[in-house]
Amino acid sequence: MFTGIITNVGRLSSLEKHGGIRLVIDTKDNMDCMTIGDSVACSGVCLTIIANSQDSFTVDVSAETLSKTTIGTWIQGMPINLERSITLNSKLGGHLVTGHVDGLAKILSIERKDNSYRLSIEAPEYLNSFIAANGSVCLDGVSLTVNSIHGRKFSLNLVNYTWNNTTFCERSVGDDLNMEVDLIARYVARLGESGTLLTSPLIGPTIES
């Protein structure tokens, strides 16, 4: 589990294909405290460390993950948003993030606005109902707040600090982003589909006027 607060931007130093892909990511953080088997979010994708040194770590990516994320387009030297998994005493600065990508969103526009950047994003059609104004969304591992929605398009603002300390400062119009919808929205939608939400004893029966 993660919070969408990026703690470090690493660089992809090695990419080896072998059915899936093996990645080596260089990081400014000291990785000695991370152990084999620990989880780390790499631009929004939860991956498992299989080897590590003081300034880098290695992960394997399955074919299934490659088919649902942007990792298949990654190239050597590109920046990667990094976040270690949270503990029970961690600060929850963003929102609850699982690192399980729901789909790919696309950057439609980037506009400089005073001390922030305004982005227009297009979500996959099947994720449109999970986006709400003033709600949360995770893009490339970054917890962000939705400003407004127009069909499949939604807008958001990144303050200078977030822009400069994540991979967004190297993004361009047309780029795809790993998108994870809000965890609560996902389960509320599922309950609504099954009818459980309307009959749950915790909520009570629906009253028609």
C-alpha positions in Angstrom: 0.0 0.0 0.0 1.2 3.5 -0.9 0.0 7.1 -0.5 0.9 8.7 -3.9 3.5 11.0 -2.3 6.7 10.6 -4.3 9.9 10.4 -2.2 12.5 10.1 -4.9 12.9 10.2 -8.7 15.1 7.4 -9.9 16.6 6.7 -13.3 16.2 3.5 -15.3 19.8 2.3 -15.8 19.2 -1.1 -17.3 16.4 -2.9 -19.1 16.7 -6.6 -20.0 14.0 -8.5 -21.8 13.4 -12.2 -20.9 9.8 -13.0 -21.5 9.0 -10.2 -19.1 11.4 -7.4 -18.4 14.0 -7.0 -15.7 14.7 -3.4 -14.6 17.5 -1.9 -12.7 16.7 1.6 -11.3 19.3 4.0 -9.8 18.1 6.0 -6.9 19.4 8.9 -4.8 17.9 7.2 -1.7 19.9 4.8 0.4 18.3 1.4 -0.4 20.2 -0.5 2.3 17.0 -0.4 4.4 15.1 -2.1 1.7 15.2 -5.9 1.5 14.5 -8.5 -1.1 10.8 -9.0 -1.3 9.8 -5.5 -0.3 7.4 -3.6 -2.5 8.1 -0.3 -4.2 5.9 1.8 -6.5 7.6 2.6 -9.8 5.7 5.4 -11.5 2.5 4.0 -10.0 3.2 0.3 -10.5 3.8 -1.9 -7.4 6.8 -4.1 -8.0 8.8 -6.4 -5.9 12.5 -5.9 -5.2 14.6 -9.0 -6.2 18.0 -7.4 -5.6 19.4 -4.1 -4.2 22.5 -2.2 -3.5 23.1 1.1 -1.7 22.1 3.2 -4.7 20.0 0.9 -7.0 17.5 -1.9 -7.0 16.2 -4.6 -9.4 12.7 -5.6 -10.2 11.1 -8.1 -12.6 8.0 -7.1 -14.6 5.6 -9.8 -15.9 4.0 -9.9 -19.3 0.6 -9.2 -17.7 1.9 -6.0 -16.1 3.6 -4.9 -19.3 0.2 -5.2 -21.1 -1.6 -2.9 -18.6 1.0 -0.2 -17.9 3.4 2.1 -19.6 6.5 0.0 -18.7 6.6 -1.6 -22.1 7.6 1.9 -23.5 10.2 2.7 -20.9 13.7 3.4 -22.2 17.1 3.5 -20.5 17.8 6.8 -18.7 14.2 7.8 -18.2 13.0 9.1 -14.8 10.9 6.9 -12.6 8.7 8.2 -9.7 9.4 6.1 -6.6 7.6 5.5 -3.4 8.3 2.9 -0.7 5.3 1.0 0.8 3.8 2.6 3.9 3.9 1.2 7.4 1.2 1.6 10.1 3.0 4.7 11.5 3.5 6.4 8.1 2.0 9.8 7.4 -1.0 9.5 4.9 -0.2 12.7 2.9 -2.0 11.7 -0.2 -4.7 9.0 -0.5 -4.6 5.2 -0.3 -2.9 3.8 -3.4 -2.5 0.1 -4.2 0.0 0.3 -7.1 -2.4 -1.7 -9.3 -2.9 0.2 -12.5 -6.4 0.4 -13.8 -5.6 1.8 -17.3 -3.7 4.4 -19.2 -4.6 8.1 -19.3 -3.3 10.6 -21.8 -2.1 14.2 -21.4 -4.1 16.4 -23.7 -2.7 19.8 -22.7 -0.2 21.4 -20.3 -0.7 25.1 -19.3 1.5 27.2 -17.0 -0.8 29.0 -14.5 0.9 31.4 -12.0 2.6 29.1 -9.5 1.2 25.8 -10.9 0.6 23.8 -14.0 -2.8 23.0 -15.3 -3.2 19.7 -17.1 -6.0 18.3 -19.1 -6.2 14.5 -19.0 -8.2 12.0 -20.9 -9.2 8.8 -19.1 -10.1 5.5 -20.7 -13.9 5.3 -21.2 -14.3 2.4 -18.8 -12.8 4.4 -16.0 -14.8 7.6 -16.6 -17.4 6.9 -13.9 -14.7 6.5 -11.2 -13.5 10.1 -11.6 -15.2 12.8 -9.4 -14.6 16.5 -9.0 -12.5 17.2 -5.9 -11.8 13.5 -5.7 -8.5 11.8 -5.9 -6.7 10.0 -8.7 -3.2 8.6 -9.0 -1.2 9.3 -12.2 2.2 7.8 -12.6 2.2 7.2 -8.8 1.4 10.8 -7.9 -1.7 11.5 -5.7 -3.6 14.3 -7.4 -7.0 16.1 -6.9 -9.4 16.4 -9.8 -10.6 19.9 -10.5 -13.3 19.4 -13.0 -14.7 16.8 -15.4 -16.0 17.1 -19.0 -16.9 13.6 -20.2 -13.8 11.5 -20.4 -11.6 14.6 -19.8 -10.7 15.9 -16.4 -8.4 18.8 -15.3 -6.0 19.1 -12.4 -3.3 21.4 -11.1 0.2 20.6 -10.0 2.0 23.1 -7.8 5.6 23.9 -8.7 7.0 21.6 -6.0 5.1 18.5 -7.3 5.9 19.5 -10.9 9.7 19.8 -10.2 10.0 16.8 -7.9 8.3 14.2 -10.0 8.6 13.0 -13.6 5.8 15.4 -14.7 8.5 18.1 -15.4 9.7 15.8 -18.3 6.2 14.9 -19.6 4.7 16.2 -22.8 1.3 16.5 -24.5 0.4 13.0 -25.9 2.2 11.0 -23.2 0.4 8.1 -21.6 0.3 7.9 -17.8 -0.4 5.0 -15.4 -3.8 5.6 -13.9 -5.2 4.2 -10.7 -8.7 5.3 -9.6 -9.6 6.0 -6.0 -9.8 2.8 -4.0 -13.1 3.8 -2.3 -14.7 4.8 -5.6 -13.8 1.4 -7.0 -15.6 -0.5 -4.3 -18.5 1.8 -4.1 -19.1 1.3 -7.8 -18.8 -2.5 -7.4 -21.3 -2.5 -4.6 -23.7 -0.4 -6.7 -23.4 -2.8 -9.6 -24.2 -5.8 -7.4 -27.1 -4.1 -5.6 -25.4 -4.7 -2.3 -25.1 -1.0 -1.6 -28.9 -0.7 -1.7 -29.6 -3.6 0.7 -26.7 -3.5 3.1 -27.8 -3.6 6.8 -25.0 -1.1 7.4 -26.6 1.5 5.2 -30.3 0.6 5.5 -33.0 0.2 2.9 -33.6 2.7 0.2 -36.6 4.9 0.9 -38.7 6.1 -2.1 -40.7 9.2 -1.8 
